[in-house]
Amino acid sequence: QVQLVESGGGLVQTGGSLRLSCAASDSTFGSGAMGWFRQAPGKERDIVAAINWTGTTEYYADSVKGRFTVSRDNVKNTVYLQMNNLKPGDTAVYYCAASKSRFLSGTYYSAQWWSYWGQGTQVTVSS
């Protein structure tokens, strides 16, 4: 059972930046794809970004392309989400997710595809 712990959320003004981190408890972290989702009140949990096990393939939702960057350090068992030029619409609880699959394939953009979840970290962007 992989345990994921997110950190780095907080309150930031429009145009500001935050860096989220997700630390995995299991050394097998390095063999699976990782993702970031977000969920605003009353809305579904939507994918934000994802990365394959080697870090060579990345996916971004259209709403964050050019502003967010996902990366991973398999030695530290950690995945990151660098968020720049934040907007009020980015306000949500951000969740880290881990997959048993190495590659981003099939319905990876769906929350049901992912096997493990962190507890979430709140990101609030003020206008």
DRENMI-258191 format. One record per atom (N, C-alpha, C): x, y, z; atom name. Coordinates in Angstrom, 1 decimal, decimal comma, always signed. Atoms other than C-alpha are relative to their C-alpha. Example, Ala and Ser with C-alpha at 12.3 -4.5 7.8 and 13.67 -1.06 7.14 Angstrom:
     xx     yy     zz at
   +0,9   -1,2   +0,0  N
  +12,3   -4,5   +7,8 CA
   +0,9   +1,2   +0,0  C
   -0,9   -1,1   +0,0  N
  +13,7   -1,1   +7,1 CA
   -0,8   +1,1   +0,8  C
***
This chain:
     xx     yy     zz at
   +0,8   -1,2   +0,0  N
   +0,0   +0,0   +0,0 CA
   +0,9   +1,2   +0,0  C
   -0,8   -1,2   +0,1  N
   +1,5   +3,3   -1,1 CA
   -0,7   +1,1   +0,7  C
   +0,6   -1,2   -0,7  N
   +0,9   +6,3   +1,1 CA
   +0,6   +1,2   -0,6  C
   -0,5   -1,2   +0,6  N
   +1,1   +9,7   -0,4 CA
   -0,4   +1,2   +0,9  C
   +0,2   -1,2   -0,8  N
   +1,5  +13,0   +1,5 CA
   +0,3   +1,2   -0,8  C
   -0,2   -1,2   +0,7  N
   +1,0  +16,3   -0,2 CA
   +0,4   +1,1   +1,0  C
   -0,3   -1,2   -0,7  N
   +2,4  +19,6   +1,0 CA
   +0,3   +1,2   -1,0  C
   -0,3   -1,2   +0,9  N
   +3,0  +23,2   -0,3 CA
   -1,2   +0,8   -0,3  C
   +1,2   -0,8   +0,3  N
   -0,6  +24,4   -0,5 CA
   +0,0   +1,3   +0,8  C
   +0,1   -1,2   -0,8  N
   -1,6  +27,8   +0,8 CA
   -0,8   +1,1   -0,7  C
   +0,7   -1,1   +0,5  N
   -3,0  +31,2   +0,1 CA
   +1,0   +0,9   -0,8  C
   -0,9   -0,8   +0,9  N
   -1,5  +33,3   -2,8 CA
   -0,9   +0,9   -0,8  C
   +0,7   -0,9   +0,8  N
   -2,5  +36,3   -4,7 CA
   +0,0   -0,3   -1,5  C
   +0,0   +0,2   +1,4  N
   -3,4  +36,3   -8,4 CA
   +1,3   +0,3   -0,6  C
   -1,3   -0,3   +0,6  N
   -0,3  +36,0  -10,5 CA
   +1,2   -0,6   +0,8  C
   -1,0   +0,6   -0,8  N
   +1,6  +34,3   -7,7 CA
   +0,4   -1,5   -0,3  C
   -0,4   +1,3   +0,2  N
   +3,3  +30,9   -7,5 CA
   +0,0   -0,9   +1,2  C
   -0,1   +1,0   -1,1  N
   +3,2  +27,8   -5,4 CA
   +0,6   -1,3   -0,6  C
   -0,6   +1,3   +0,4  N
   +5,1  +24,5   -5,5 CA
   -0,6   -1,1   +0,9  C
   +0,6   +1,1   -0,8  N
   +3,2  +21,4   -4,4 CA
   +1,0   -1,2   -0,1  C
   -0,8   +1,2   -0,1  N
   +5,1  +18,3   -3,3 CA
   -0,8   -1,2   +0,4  C
   +0,7   +1,2   -0,4  N
   +3,9  +14,7   -2,9 CA
   +1,0   -1,1   +0,2  C
   -1,0   +1,0   -0,4  N
   +6,1  +12,3   -1,0 CA
   -0,7   -1,4   +0,1  C
   +0,6   +1,4   -0,1  N
   +5,4   +8,5   -1,4 CA
   +0,8   -0,8   +1,0  C
   -0,6   +0,7   -1,1  N
   +6,1   +6,1   +1,4 CA
   +0,7   -1,3   -0,5  C
   -0,4   +1,3   +0,5  N
   +6,9   +3,1   -0,9 CA
   +1,1   +0,3   -1,0  C
   -1,1   -0,2   +1,0  N
  +10,1   +2,7   -2,9 CA
   -0,5   -0,4   -1,4  C
   +0,5   +0,4   +1,3  N
   +7,9   +1,2   -5,7 CA
   -0,6   +1,2   -0,7  C
   +0,4   -1,2   +0,6  N
   +6,9   +4,8   -6,4 CA
   +0,6   +0,2   -1,3  C
   -0,7   -0,3   +1,3  N
   +9,5   +5,0   -9,1 CA
   -0,5   -0,8   -1,2  C
   +0,4   +0,9   +1,1  N
   +7,8   +2,3  -11,1 CA
   -1,4   +0,3   -0,6  C
   +1,3   -0,3   +0,5  N
   +4,4   +4,0  -11,6 CA
   -0,2   +1,4   -0,4  C
   +0,4   -1,4   +0,4  N
   +2,8   +7,0  -13,2 CA
   -0,5   +0,8   +1,2  C
   +0,5   -0,8   -1,1  N
   +1,9   +9,9  -11,0 CA
   -0,8   +1,1   -0,6  C
   +0,8   -1,1   +0,5  N
   -0,7  +12,6  -11,3 CA
   -0,4   +1,0   +1,1  C
   +0,6   -1,0   -0,9  N
   -2,2  +15,7   -9,8 CA
   -1,4   +0,3   -0,5  C
   +1,4   -0,3   +0,2  N
   -6,0  +16,3   -9,6 CA
   -0,3   +1,2   +0,9  C
   +0,6   -1,0   -0,9  N
   -8,0  +19,1   -8,1 CA
   -1,5   +0,0   +0,0  C
   +1,5   +0,0   -0,2  N
  -11,5  +19,5   -6,8 CA
   -0,4   +1,2   +0,7  C
   +0,6   -1,2   -0,6  N
  -13,3  +22,7   -6,2 CA
   -1,4   -0,4   +0,7  C
   +1,2   +0,3   -0,7  N
  -16,4  +22,8   -3,9 CA
   -1,2   -0,2   -1,0  C
   +1,1   +0,2   +0,9  N
  -19,4  +21,3   -5,7 CA
   +0,3   -0,5   -1,4  C
   -0,4   +0,5   +1,4  N
  -17,4  +20,1   -8,7 CA
   +0,7   -1,3   +0,1  C
   -0,7   +1,2   +0,1  N
  -15,8  +16,9   -9,8 CA
   +1,5   +0,1   +0,2  C
   -1,5   +0,0   -0,1  N
  -12,2  +15,9   -9,2 CA
   +0,5   -0,2   -1,5  C
   -0,5   -0,1   +1,4  N
  -10,4  +16,8  -12,5 CA
   +1,5   -0,1   +0,0  C
   -1,4   +0,2   +0,2  N
   -7,0  +15,9  -13,7 CA
   +0,7   +1,4   -0,3  C
   -0,8   -1,3   +0,2  N
   -4,4  +18,8  -13,7 CA
   +1,2   -0,4   -0,8  C
   -1,3   +0,3   +0,7  N
   -1,2  +17,1  -14,8 CA
   +0,3   -1,5   +0,4  C
   -0,5   +1,4   -0,3  N
   +0,4  +13,6  -15,0 CA
   +1,3   -0,2   -0,6  C
   -1,4   +0,3   +0,5  N
   +3,8  +12,1  -15,6 CA
   +0,2   -1,5   +0,1  C
   -0,3   +1,4   +0,1  N
   +5,0   +8,7  -16,6 CA
   +1,1   -0,4   +1,0  C
   -0,9   +0,4   -1,0  N
   +7,4   +6,6  -14,5 CA
   +1,4   +0,5   -0,2  C
   -1,4   -0,5   +0,2  N
  +10,6   +7,9  -16,1 CA
   +0,0   +1,5   -0,1  C
   +0,0   -1,5   +0,1  N
   +9,4  +11,5  -16,3 CA
   +0,2   +0,5   -1,4  C
   -0,2   -0,4   +1,4  N
   +9,7  +11,5  -20,1 CA
   -1,3   +0,4   -0,7  C
   +1,3   -0,3   +0,6  N
   +6,0  +11,9  -20,8 CA
   -0,8   +0,8   +1,0  C
   +0,8   -0,9   -0,9  N
   +3,8  +14,7  -19,3 CA
   -1,3   +0,3   -0,7  C
   +1,3   -0,4   +0,5  N
   +0,2  +15,6  -19,6 CA
   -0,5   +1,2   +0,8  C
   +0,6   -1,2   -0,7  N
   -1,5  +18,9  -18,8 CA
   -1,4   +0,3   -0,5  C
   +1,3   -0,5   +0,4  N
   -5,1  +20,0  -18,7 CA
   +0,2   +1,3   -0,8  C
   -0,1   -1,2   +0,8  N
   -5,7  +22,8  -21,2 CA
   +0,0   +1,3   +0,9  C
   +0,1   -1,2   -0,8  N
   -6,5  +25,2  -18,4 CA
   +1,3   +0,4   +0,7  C
   -1,3   -0,3   -0,7  N
   -3,0  +24,9  -16,9 CA
   +1,2   +0,0   -0,9  C
   -1,2   +0,1   +0,9  N
   -0,8  +24,5  -20,0 CA
   +0,7   +1,3   +0,0  C
   -0,8   -1,2   +0,1  N
   +2,0  +27,0  -20,0 CA
   +0,2   +0,6   +1,4  C
   -0,1   -0,6   -1,3  N
   +1,5  +27,8  -16,3 CA
   +0,5   -1,0   +1,1  C
   -0,4   +1,0   -1,0  N
   +2,0  +24,5  -14,4 CA
   +1,0   -1,0   -0,6  C
   -1,0   +1,0   +0,4  N
   +4,9  +22,0  -14,6 CA
   +0,0   -1,1   +1,0  C
   -0,1   +1,2   -0,9  N
   +4,9  +18,5  -13,2 CA
   +1,4   -0,6   -0,2  C
   -1,4   +0,7   +0,1  N
   +8,2  +16,7  -12,4 CA
   +0,0   -1,0   +1,1  C
   -0,2   +1,0   -1,0  N
   +9,4  +13,8  -10,3 CA
   +1,5   -0,3   +0,3  C
   -1,3   +0,4   -0,4  N
  +12,4  +12,7   -8,4 CA
   -0,1   -1,4   +0,6  C
   +0,2   +1,4   -0,4  N
  +12,5   +8,9   -8,2 CA
   +0,9   -0,4   +1,2  C
   -0,9   +0,3   -1,1  N
  +15,4   +8,9   -5,8 CA
   -0,6   +0,5   +1,4  C
   +0,7   -0,6   -1,2  N
  +13,4  +11,1   -3,3 CA
   -1,4   -0,5   +0,2  C
   +1,4   +0,4   +0,0  N
  +10,1   +9,3   -4,1 CA
   -1,0   +1,1   +0,1  C
   +0,8   -1,2   -0,1  N
   +8,6  +12,7   -4,7 CA
   -0,4   +0,5   -1,4  C
   +0,5   -0,7   +1,2  N
   +6,5  +14,3   -7,4 CA
   -0,4   +1,4   +0,3  C
   +0,2   -1,5   -0,3  N
   +6,1  +18,1   -7,7 CA
   -1,0   +0,5   -1,1  C
   +0,8   -0,8   +0,9  N
   +3,7  +20,5   -9,3 CA
   +0,3   +1,5   +0,2  C
   -0,3   -1,5   -0,1  N
   +5,1  +24,0   -9,9 CA
   -1,1   +0,7   -0,7  C
   +1,2   -0,8   +0,5  N
   +2,2  +26,4  -10,4 CA
   +0,4   +1,5   +0,0  C
   -0,3   -1,4   +0,2  N
   +2,9  +29,8  -11,8 CA
   -1,2   +0,8   -0,6  C
   +1,0   -0,9   +0,6  N
   +0,7  +32,8  -12,8 CA
   -1,4   -0,6   +0,5  C
   +1,3   +0,6   -0,6  N
   -2,1  +31,4  -10,5 CA
   -1,1   +1,0   -0,2  C
   +1,2   -0,7   +0,2  N
   -5,6  +32,5  -11,1 CA
   -1,1   -0,4   +1,1  C
   +1,0   +0,4   -1,0  N
   -8,7  +32,5   -8,8 CA
   -0,7   -1,3   -0,4  C
   +0,6   +1,2   +0,4  N
  -10,1  +29,7  -10,9 CA
   +0,9   -1,3   +0,3  C
   -0,8   +1,1   -0,4  N
   -7,2  +27,5   -9,7 CA
   -0,3   -0,4   +1,4  C
   +0,3   +0,3   -1,4  N
   -8,6  +27,6   -6,2 CA
   -0,7   -1,4   +0,1  C
   +0,6   +1,3   -0,2  N
   -9,3  +24,0   -5,1 CA
   +0,9   -0,8   +1,0  C
   -0,8   +0,9   -0,8  N
   -8,1  +21,1   -3,0 CA
   +0,8   -0,9   -1,1  C
   -0,8   +0,7   +0,9  N
   -5,2  +19,5   -4,9 CA
   +0,4   -1,4   +0,6  C
   -0,3   +1,4   -0,4  N
   -4,7  +15,7   -4,7 CA
   +1,1   -0,6   -0,9  C
   -1,0   +0,8   +0,7  N
   -1,7  +13,6   -5,6 CA
   -0,5   -1,4   -0,2  C
   +0,5   +1,4   +0,3  N
   -2,4  +10,2   -7,2 CA
   +1,1   -0,8   -0,6  C
   -1,0   +0,9   +0,5  N
   -0,3   +7,2   -8,0 CA
   -0,7   -1,2   -0,7  C
   +0,6   +1,1   +0,7  N
   -0,9   +4,4  -10,5 CA
   +1,0   -1,2   +0,0  C
   -0,7   +1,2   +0,1  N
   +0,2   +0,8  -10,8 CA
   +0,6   -0,1   -1,4  C
   -0,5   +0,0   +1,4  N
   +0,8   +1,5  -14,5 CA
   +1,2   +0,9   -0,1  C
   -1,1   -0,8   +0,3  N
   +4,1   +2,8  -15,7 CA
   -0,3   +1,2   -0,9  C
   +0,2   -0,9   +1,1  N
   +2,7   +4,6  -18,6 CA
   -1,4   +0,7   +0,1  C
   +1,3   -0,7   +0,1  N
   -0,1   +7,2  -19,2 CA
   -0,7   -0,5   -1,2  C
   +0,7   +0,7   +1,1  N
   -2,5   +5,1  -21,3 CA
   -1,4   -0,1   +0,4  C
   +1,4   +0,2   -0,3  N
   -6,2   +4,5  -21,5 CA
   -0,6   +1,3   +0,5  C
   +0,8   -1,1   -0,6  N
   -8,4   +6,7  -19,3 CA
   +0,7   +0,6   +1,2  C
   -0,8   -0,5   -1,1  N
   -5,6   +8,1  -17,2 CA
   -0,5   +1,4   +0,5  C
   +0,5   -1,3   -0,3  N
   -7,4  +11,5  -17,3 CA
   -1,2   -0,1   +1,0  C
   +1,1   +0,2   -0,9  N
  -10,2   +9,9  -15,1 CA
   +0,6   -0,4   +1,3  C
   -0,4   +0,4   -1,4  N
   -9,9   +9,6  -11,3 CA
   +0,0   -1,5   +0,2  C
   +0,2   +1,4   -0,2  N
  -11,0   +6,0  -11,5 CA
   +1,2   -0,8   -0,4  C
   -1,2   +0,7   +0,5  N
   -7,8   +5,0  -13,3 CA
   +1,1   -0,1   +1,0  C
   -1,1   -0,1   -0,9  N
   -5,6   +5,9  -10,4 CA
   -0,2   -0,9   +1,3  C
   +0,1   +1,0   -1,1  N
   -4,9   +3,4   -7,5 CA
   +0,1   +0,6   +1,4  C
   -0,3   -0,5   -1,3  N
   -3,6   +5,5   -4,6 CA
   -0,2   +1,6   +0,0  C
   +0,3   -1,4   -0,2  N
   -4,5   +9,0   -3,3 CA
   +0,6   +0,6   +1,2  C
   -0,4   -0,8   -1,1  N
   -3,1  +11,6   -1,0 CA
   -1,2   +0,6   +0,7  C
   +1,1   -0,6   -0,8  N
   -5,2  +13,5   +1,6 CA
   -0,4   +1,3   -0,6  C
   +0,4   -1,3   +0,6  N
   -5,2  +16,7   -0,4 CA
   +0,6   +1,2   +0,7  C
   -0,5   -1,3   -0,6  N
   -3,8  +20,2   +0,1 CA
   -0,7   +1,1   -0,6  C
   +0,8   -1,1   +0,5  N
   -5,8  +23,4   -0,2 CA
   +0,9   +1,1   -0,7  C
   -0,7   -1,1   +0,7  N
   -4,7  +26,0   -2,7 CA
   -1,1   +1,1   -0,2  C
   +0,9   -1,1   +0,1  N
   -6,5  +29,4   -2,5 CA
   +0,7   +1,2   -0,7  C
   -0,5   -1,2   +0,7  N
   -5,9  +32,2   -5,0 CA
   -0,9   +1,2   +0,1  C
   +0,8   -1,2   -0,2  N
   -7,2  +35,6   -4,1 CA
   +0,1   +1,0   -1,1  C
   +0,0   -0,9   +1,1  N
   -8,2  +38,2   -6,6 CA
   +0,4   +1,4   +0,4  C
***
